Amino acid sequence: MLRLAREGTRPADDGHLDILARLGDAFVTRYADRPDADGRTDDIDDAIECYTALLAADPGIALRYAALQWLGDAHSGRFEQGGRHPSDAEAAVHAFHQCLEMLRSPEMVGLLAEPERVRLPDVLAGLGAAVTRLLDSDGDGRDLPAVLATARQVLAELPGPGPAATPCAQMFARLVHLVRERTDLDVDTAMAQEYLSRLTPRTSGYEVAVRAVEEYHRTGDPGPLDVAVEALREITQGMETSGEEGTRHFGALGYALWQRALLAPGSADVDEGIAAFRVAYGQADTESSRDACVQGLCELLVLRYRVSGHLSDLDEAIALHMGTVDRYRDNPRDAPGFAAAATALQRRAEAVGDHRANTMALAMRMLHNRGGEAGTLRSFFDLPYGHLAELASEDVLADSMFLGEVDAVIASSRTRLDGSVGDERAAALHDLVDALHARARAYGGEFADEHIDRLRELTAGLHGLHRGAHEAELGFALHDRFHRNGHAGDLSEALSCLGRAAAVDTVPTLFRLIAAKARGQFSAQAELWEVADEAYGLAIGLLPKIAARHLSHDDHLRQLSQLAGLATDAAAAAIRNGEPVRALELLEQGRGLLIGDILDTQHDLGRLAEVEPSLAEALRDAGDRLATEVDPHLPAPPGVPSVTDRRIGLVREWDRTVAAIRKVPGFSDFLAPPRLWDLVGVAVNGPVITVNVSRFGCDALVLTDGGVAVVPLPDLSDAEVRQRATRFLATLPFAELSPEDEEATAEAQEPLRQTLSWLRDAVVAPVFEHLEAHERVWWIPTGLLAALPLHAAALDRAVSSYAPTIRALRAAQARRPRDAGLTGRVVAIADVPGLPPLPGAAAEATRLADRFPAFGHLSGAAASRAGVLAAFRDVGWVHIACHASSYAAHPVDSALHLSDGPLTAGEVLAARSRQGHLAYLSACETVLVGSALADEVIHLGSAVHAAGFRHVIGTLWRVTAGTATETARLFYRNMPPGLDADQAAQALHTAAVDLRNRYPRLPARWAGYVHIGP
C-alpha cells in the first residue's frame, strides 16, 4: 500500500515526504522481522532509496535531521549484512556528520540546552559505530578530523552535566580514543578529557565507569573501557582518601586497565594497572578487598611477563597466590589468582626448565578443571590443540586420547557452524581452526587444506591483536603447505600474512618479531632477498623492545636466546640484496644489546653538560640508578612497587630525558642506533673485520676509513663453523694431559692445528688478499666462530685484537683515563675451597709485585668480592690470577672465584671504572662464548671491558698453570717501562709469537690468550 501511495503522489504533494518516511520505516521493520534476512539487503536497499529521495526533496529541518539519522542507521545495517563494503560505512559516517552539522545551525543550536530532544546521544552512538565499521573495513578516514571537530563544537554548546549531556561526553571520548588508536591521524585526546571533566559529575564518575565496564562485557565493544579508564583516572588523580573508598576506586581503575590491556598487551595499561592494584591493596582493610586486588595483580603480572619477559613478575604472581592459600584449604580453586598462578608456574617451567613448577602447574590445572568440562586436555593444560599436538608427538600425551578429543571438537564445531552467525559463528570457527591445526600438524593433507581455508575465513572477520595472531598462524600453515607441494602462490600468501602480522603494533612485541623473523627466513630460503632484507630489518628494529633496558640481565639474555642468529641472518640478507652498509648497521643494532645499554649509561655527557647541564645530570642520575637497581627475582609485598616496577619507571624517566635531549640543537641523533658515518672513524688505526656467519652465506665486512667492503668467504659455512668449533672445544680438555710428553701432546693437539689451518684458508687468506698489507687489525667474529682463535690464524699477518661490537670499540677509543699517577692492584687467589690449588698464581703475583712495587696486592681474605669490585672502580690497572668458571648458556653467571665467593659477570657489568686502563684476567675461559647467546658477546672479558677498562687480556679456553704463568711473564716483559696500556695488543702478540716459536706444534700453549680493546 505504501508503495502504491508513493507512486500515486508527486514530490510537490503535501503527503509525499511523509509517505517516503513511513515507507522507509516499513522496509526497515520488515527487514528486522524477517527470520531469513541473513545476507539479504533488498529491504535495506529500498529503505536507503526512500531516505535518499526524502532528503533530495528538501524537507524541513526536523524531518531532514531525522532522515539523516535513519539513513545513517540504514547504511550501517547494510554494511553488516551486505558484505561489509567500506562505502556503506563511509555513507553512515557522512550522514551522522551531517546531523551534527545541522545542530550547529542557528535554527537548531538552541535545542542543545536539552540534548535529549534532538537525540544527540543516539547520533553520537550511531557515529561511533559507523566509524568503527569504517576502520574495520579499511575505508577512507580522511574526513574523521573534520567529524571530530564538528562534534567538539556541538558539545561546546551543552550547558553542563545532565542525563543526556554526560553520556554525550563519554561517547565523544570513546570516539576520540577510537580514532587515535586505530589511525595515524593526529588526534588531541585532551579535548575528550575536557568534556568528560565538564559534563561528568565527579560524584557519578565511579558509577559511570562501572556501567561502562558492564557495557563492554555485554557488547564486546572496547569503546566503553576508554570511558571507564578516563573517568576513574579523574577520580583517583591526587586522591588522598584511604580505606575502602580508595580500594574501590583504585581497584576499579586497575580492573578497567586490565580488561583494556587484554586487548593490547603491549600497552602502558599493564604497568598502570599493576600500580593501581598495588595502591588499592595498600589501602584495603578487609581480606576480601585484598583478595580482589591479588586476583587482578596476579593476572596483570602474568600478562606483563608475556610482553616484557620479567621472570620476577611470574615469581611475584606465584607468591601472591601462595600467600592466600591457607584461607582456602577446603577449596583451593577459589583462592585468588589460582588460574594465573598455574599459568605462571607453567611459564616459569618453560623459561628455566623448572620441573617442580611444571608439576605444580599441572596439579593446579587438574583442580581447576574438576567438574564441568574437567578432563579435557585443552582446558587442563591451558594450551591450544596446535601446541598440544607437539606434546602428543613427543609421547607426552597418548595419541588415541588426544586425537579422539580433537576429532570430537572438529565434529562438534562443524555442527555449530551450520546456521550460526555473528559471535556464535566466530567462536565455533575458532574452535574448529584450533582443532584442525592439531590434525594438520600430525597428518597434513585434507586437514591442512581445511585448516587454511577456515583460517582465511576466521581472519577476515578480525582486527588488531586477534587478527595478527591468526594472520601469523595462516602464514605458517601456508608455508608448511608450500614446503610440501612447492606451489608459489602459497609462499607468496604466507609472506603477505606474516608481513601483516608483524605490522600489528597492538600484539606483544615478541610475537611480531617472530612473525617478521619467519618472513625473513622464508624469503631468504626462496632467495627473495629484497623481501628478506625488509623483513629482517623490521625484526632487528623490534629487538630493543624485547631486550628492554628495564629487564634484569638474566631476563634480557633469556629473551634473546630465542632469537639466536637473527642479526647474522639479517646481515646476510642485506649483503645479498646489495646493501653492505645496511648489513653492518644491522649487525651493530642486533648484537651486543646488553653491552650497548651499559655503554649508554656511561656516555660522555661533557658536551651536553655545557649546553643543557640539567638534562645531562638527569640522564646521569637515571643511568646510575639503573646500574644499581638490580632485580633479585624476589617478590615484592603486594602493596609496594617491586624492583621491576621501579626499573620500568626509571627507564621511562631515561627515555623521556633522551627524548628531551634530542630536541636540543645539535643532539638530534643522541644515543641513536649507529650509522656508517658513526662507525668509519673507528677504523682510523686499522681495519675492523666483522666476520658474518649465517646459514644464508658467510662474508667478511671490512670497515676502513674509506667505508665498508664485502669479502665473500665461500669456504666458510655456518654448518662447518659449528662442526669445527664443537670438535675444537671437545679436543681442548685432552690437549695437555701429558705435558711432559711433547710428542703425545702434539698428537692430541692435531685437531687444533687443523682448525688453525682451516681458519687461515677460509677466513684469513681471503681477508688479507683484499687488505693487501696491514700491521694492525680488529676482529669481530659472529656465532660460534667467536670460540675459535682467529688471531692465532693471523699471527703472521698482523697484530690482532677483538671487540664485542664496533660500537664498543668506538666507546673504548673515546674513553681516555687520566694518565697522572697510574694505580694498580695485583689479585692472587692460590687456594679456594673445592677447587684445585693454583701455586702459579702466587708466583705470578710475586713477580709483578717485584716489578711494580707501587701496585697494591690483594691475596688471602683481602682478595674478596668487595676488594676486587673496589679495584675495578678505583684503579687503572688490575691483574687477577685465580680460578674462573664460565657458563656459555648463562654467561652473566660466569665468575671469578675469590676468597669469599664468586664475583659474577653480571656484578662486574654493574661496576663503573673511573680510570680503567687495562685488566689482565689470568684465569681460564674468561672470553668463552656459546652458540645460544653468541650475538650478545657476554663473558667475563667483555663485562670488564664494558665496565670501563679500555684494554682486557683474557683466555678463550682453560689453560695450564704453566701457560698462564709464562704468558704473563712474556707479556709484561714486552710492555714498555711506563706501562702504556695502548701497547698491550703488541705485547701479547709478541708473547704469542715467542711461545709459538718454542712450541710450534702445541697451539694450546700460545693461541688461547686474546686482547680486547683499541
PyMOL commands that set and color helices and strands:
alter all, ss='L'
color gray80, all
select helices_A, chain A and resi 2-7+16-33+42-56+61-81+86-103+109-113+115-118+120-136+144-155+165-182+190-199+202-219+223-236+243-263+269-283+287-308+311-322+325-328+332-334+338-352+355-368+377-381+385-393+399-417+422-443+445-460+464-485+488-503+509-525+529-546+553-561+566-576+580-590+593-601+606-611+613-628+643-661+676-685+718-734+742-748+750-771+783-787+790-793+806-814+839-851+860-862+865-874+891-893+905-909+934-936+940-946+961-974+981-998+1003-1005
alter helices_A, ss='H'
color red, helices_A
select strands_A, chain A and resi 688-694+697-704+707-712+776-781+799-802+824-828+856-859+877-881+884-885+895-898+901-904+918-922+951-955+1009-1012
alter strands_A, ss='S'
color yellow, strands_A
deselect
rebuild
show_as cartoon
